[in-house]
Amino acid sequence: MRLIALLLILLTLGPAGTAVRAENWPQWRGPQANGVSSETGLPHSWGEKENILWKIPLAVRGHSTPIVWEERVFLTGQKGEGPIEMRALGPGAEEAQPSGRPRFYVQCFHAADGQLLWEYGFDAQAELTPVHPKHNLASPSAVTDGEHVYAWFGSGRLLCLRLDGKLAWERRLDADYGPFKLLWAHGSSPLLYQGSIILQCDHTPGAYLLAVDKKGGRTLWKTVRDEGIRSYSTPLLVSRPQGDELVVNSQNRVDAYNPETGQLIWQAGGYNKVPVPSPILAAGLIFINRGYSSSPYLAIRPGGRGDVTDSHVQWRNPSGGPYVSSLLHYKGLLYLATEHGILKAVEPSTGEEVWKERVGGSFSASPLGADGKVYLFNENGEAFVVRAGRSFQLLSRIDMGERIMASPAVSAGRIYLRTEGHLYSIGLSGN
């Protein structure tokens, strides 16, 4: 018995007795949907001749996060352009013409070398809504339970694929419940909960939450929301002994629902024009920036009942939060990266500023906390690695040479990063 125990211990140890901790990254923002990895031994710098394990060109466009399950890396993407929402470009912009109907893809790559293992594609069939020039209809990240990959596109198509790329089932939500029409187009990612997939469909023609059976795609429940509201955010699951909560960032307020039934539990916060970021849970609080220019951001205590606008908001800052990127709670601090090129750390219990640094660029990718460091990526294609702590300490600033909109993923000692035209695997050379 002792020999078996010793062998099990040795199998979990690396060189010099260091524990090997490898985790999957199965969804948008990782295992806990908060942008935090428990892995260690990650590089704080990289370049063409250092710590880039592989780099492959991407034939599809999109800004979804890579998700990782064991030796497989999954991406969603799009070929061809649909209509562009010209209002986002401002007055004087030339009218963009679509280059044919888009084709959408789920791709699977080998984690060891980036080899394309398979791809599943389909043509757009629905009437397509014009997109913001910064993204397309393949912005939602996929999610996996280790048996299937679930991918959702801004056309309304929901796919369930086996890990070998074969289609298990699909739904056309636009055909079932009405067209996916939303200013600047859909951006919310699917969320797994027990035996269901939960989808936030806050669209102008009809806003609703939907839960479908992950085994066959049948509707389990549908909750109609306020008329005319919009959101580009991905919901958060909050597990509590008293009952789980599904927290939703949308235009009118922050709402919490029972994820088993879709019943409304509580509401907090007020109106916000463009809700993009996703909430996170840490230290017993829900942290959320509401989106739009110089976003308000706040901390909410879960577990309310009814309208808890005042009683369950622990603190609220009226401005200064990110428009697009979500917050990061890591090593006792809350980190923000804004569209104005400002990095900031605040006290999670009070919202008070700890430090602030202007580094330039606009941040859409959400930050990553791992190995005692905070990794941030701006749209200019610059990576910033900051030591987590109560003073600003920049470890490296790296020019990737391409626009970065997608948030990073971490698995098995590697950072997976999607740029405008490439997918990277970044890790300590020799790993």
N, C-alpha and C positions, 0 to 999 in steps of 0.2 A: 504493500500500500504506500509506503514511504517512497519507494522507487517511482511509482506512477506519479505521485505528487511532485517529486523532483523533476521528472521529465516534463510535466505540464508547466512548471515554473520556467524551465530552460527554454521551452518553446515560445514563451512570451517575453524573453529577454533578447536584446540585441547585443552588440559588442560592448564589452566592459560592463555587462549587467544592466544596461539601460533598457527600461521598458519600452517596447514598441507599441505605439498607439496609432492605429490606423482607423479612420472612420469614413463612412460613406457620406456623401453630400447629396441627399435624395431630392431636394426641393430648393426653391427660391430661398436664399439666405441660409441654407444649411440645415443640420439635424434639428435644431431648435428654432429655426426661422428667425434667427437673431443676428446672423453674420459672425458668429463666434465659433472658432475651432479649438478643440482641446489638444491638437497635435503640436509637437515641438520639432526643433531641428529645421525650421524653415529659413531660407536665406533672407537677408535684409538688403541685398543688392544683386543685380544680374545685368548681363549684357550679351552681345553676340558671342563672346568667348568665355562666358562665365555663367553657370547655373541655369542656362536655358537647355533643358533636356531634349525638347523637340519643339519645332514650330512648323505648322502646316498651313498652307493657304486654304481659305474657305470659299467654296463655290456658291454658297448661299449667304444672304444678308439677313441680319437680325440683331437684336440686342438682348436676347434672352440669356440668362445665366447658364453656363454648363452645369449639368447635374452628373453625379458620379455614383456608380454602384459597382463595387469591386473593380474589375478590370475594364469596365465600360464607361465611356463618357458620352453623354447624350446632349444634342443641341437641336433647337428648332430653327428654321430659316425659311427664306423666301427667295425665289428667282423671278425676275421681272418686276416692273413697277406698276402699282395701281394709281388711282387719282391722289393728288397732293392737295392738302388744305392750304390755299395760298394766303389766307389771313394770318397764318403764323409767320409768314415772311415779311409782312408789313407792306406799306404802300410802295408802288413802283416796281414790285417784283414781277418778272415775266411769268406768264402762265406756263406751268409745266404740263407736258403731255404724257400720259401713260404709255409705256412701251409694251403693249400687249397685256393680256390677262396674266396675273401672277400664278405661280405654282408654288405650293407650300411643301415643306419637307421636315421630317424627323430624321436625324443622322446619328449613327452610333460609331464611335472611334475606339480603338484599342488604347488603353491608358499607358501601355508600355512604350509605344512608338508613334502613336497618332494615326495609325493605319485606319482607313475607313472600312469598317466591317460590313455595314449595310446602310441603306437609306430607304425611307418610305416617302413617296411623293404623291400629291394629288392636285388637280387643277381647281382654281377658284370657280365656284358655281353661282354664288349669291351676288347680288348687287353690292359692290364694295363701297364702304364709306371712305372719304378722303382722309389721309393720314397726315400727322404732323411730319415735317421734313426730317426730324431727328429720329423717326422710327418707322416701322412698317407693321403689317398685320401678323408678323411672327415675333412680336415682342414678349408675349407670355412665356415664362419658363415652363419646362415640362416637370413632372413629378413621377417618382417611382416607388413601389413598395418592394422591389427586389424580384418580383414575378412579372410585372407588366410596367410599361411606360405609358403615362397618360399625357397627352399633348392637346392644347387648346389654342385655337387661332382666332384672330380678330374678324374672320369671316363668319364665325359661329360654329365651325366644325370642331367636334371633340372626338379624339381618337384614343383607343386602347390598343397598344401593340405588345406582343410578346417580346421577350428580350432578344429573340432571334429576328425581329423585324416583321413578323407576320401579324396581320390585322386580326385582333380578337373581336372587336366591335367598334361601332362609331355612331355618333349622333350628329344631326344637323339642327342645332338649337335655333338657328334663324328660321328654319322651316317650321319648327314646332311652336315657337313662341314669338315670332316676329323678328324683323331685321335687326342686325347689330349696327345701329346708327348712333354714333357718339362723336361729338366734336373732337377732332384729332385722332380718333380711333381707339379701339379697345386695348388695354394694357394689363389687366388683372390676370394673375396666374392661378391655376387650379390648386386645390388644397385637399389632401387626404385626411379623412377622419373615420376611424374604425372601418366599416365596410362601405363607406361612401366617398364620393368626390364632391366637394362643395365649391360652387362657382358664384362669383359676385358679378352680376349682370346689371350694373347701374347705367342704363342707356336711356336716351331721351324718349324714344317711343314707349318704353315700358321698363321700369326698374324692378328687379327682383333678385332674390337669392334662390339658388337651386341646389338640391342634393340629389345625386344620382347613384345608383348601385354600381360599385366598381366592377362587379362580376359580369353584368350584362348591359348596363347603361340605362336601366329603367328609372324613371323619376321616383324618388322617395318622398320628397316634399318640395314645395315651391312657395316662397313667401313674397308677396307683392309689397314693394316699398313705395316711398313717396313719388308722386308723379313728377316726371321731368328732371329728376336728380341725375348726377353723373359722378363717376369715380373711375380712377385708373389704378387703384390700390389693390393689394392682395390682402385678404382677411387674416387674422391671427387667431389661433386656438389657445385658449387659456384653460389649463387643467386645474380644477379645484376640488377638494373633497366634497363641497356642497353642491357641485355640479359644474360641468364644463361650460365655457362661454366662447362664442364666436364674435370677435371684435372687428368691426367694420368701419373704415374711414371713408366717409362720403360727403357730399356737398353740404347737406343740411346740418350734420352733426356727426358724432361718434356713436355708433349703436352696438349693442351686444345682444346676441341671440342664443337660444338653446340649439346647439349643433345637431341634436337628435331629432328635433321637431320643427325648427325654424321659428319658434315663438320668440317674440321680442322680450328681453329681460330688462334692460336699462338703456338710458340715453345720456349723453354728456356732450359738453362743448357746444359751439354755435356754428353758424353758417361759414363756409369757406368756399371760395370760387372754384378752385381746381385742386381737388384732393388726389395726390399722386402717391406719397410715401406710404409705407406699410407700418403698422404698429409693432412694437416689440414688448416682451415681458421680461422683467429683471427685478430682483430685490423686492418682489411682491407688488410691483407697480407696473402699470401699462404706460409706456412712454410713446408719444406719438407727435410727429410734426404734421400739420394739417395740409401743407402744400401751398403752392402759389408763391408769388414774390415775397421774400422776407417773411416766411411762414410763421404763424404762431406755433408754439410747441408746449406740451404740458405733460403732467404725470397724473394718472387716474388710478384710484384704488378699485380693483375689480370687486364683484360681489354685490353690486347695488341692486335695487329694485325700483323700477319706474324711472322718473325723471330725476337724475342725480347730478344735474349740471353744477350745483354748488357744493353739495355735501360730500361728493366723492372725488373732486378734483383736488389733489394735494398741492399742486402749484401750477401756474400758467405764466408763460412769457409771451407777450402779445406779438412779438416779431423777432427776427433774427435767425429763424430756422431755415432748413433747406427747402427748396421748391420741389425737387424730384427725389434726391437720395434720402434713404431712411436713416434713422438714428442707430448708433451702436453703443451698447452698454458693455464695458469691458474693464476688468481690473479696478472696479470701484468708481469709474467715471463714465459720464455720458459724452460721446463724441459726435460732432456735427461737421458736415462738409457742404458748403453752400454753393449756389449758382454764382455767387460773387467772388469766388476764390478764397473764401475764409474757412479756416479750420478752427474748431473751438472745442474746448472741454468744459463741461459744467458739472456741478454737484448734483447727483441724482436725487437726493432727498429734498433739495430746496430750489433747484434750477439756477443757482448762482454761478456766474462765470468763474472758472478757475484759470484758464488761459485762452488767448485768441491770437491767431497768426494769419496774416494775409499771404498766400502763396501764389495766387493768380489762377486763371482758368475758371471754368464752370464745372461743377461736379454733378453728374447724374448717377454714376455708379455708386452703390452704397458701400460704406467702409467695411473692412474685415478686421477682426481682432483675433490674433493667434500668436503663440510663442512669445508673449510679452511685448508684441508690436502691434501697431495699427497700420494697415495698408489702405491707401486711398489712391484713386485714379480719376484724373480729370478728363474732360472732353478733348483737350489738346493732345492727349496721348501721353501724359506725364504720370508716372507712378511716384508716390511719396510714401516712404516708410518712416514712421514716427515711433519712438519708444513710448510705450504706454506709461503715463505718469502725470504728476501734478505740475510739471513744467514742460514746455515745448522743446523736444529734442529731435531734430531731423537726422535720421540715420543715412538716408540716401534719397536722391531725386533722379529719376531715370526717364529718359525720353524714349518712348516706345515707337515713335514715328508714325502712329496712326491714331485716329480718333478712338476713344474708349467710352462706351456707354453702358456696357454690361458689367454687372457685379462679379467679383471673383468667386471661385470655389476652391476648397481644400480637401484633399484625400491622400492618404498614404504618403505623407511627406512632400506633396507637390501642390503648388498653386496652379490652378487652371484659369487662364485669362483669355477672354475673347476680345479682340480688337476689331476694327472695321473690316479687315480682310484676312485675319489669321486667328488660329487657336494655338495657345502656348501651354506647354507644361514646364513649370519653373520649380526647381529644387536644387538642393546642394549637389554639386557635381560629384558623381560617384555613387549617388543613391539610386 
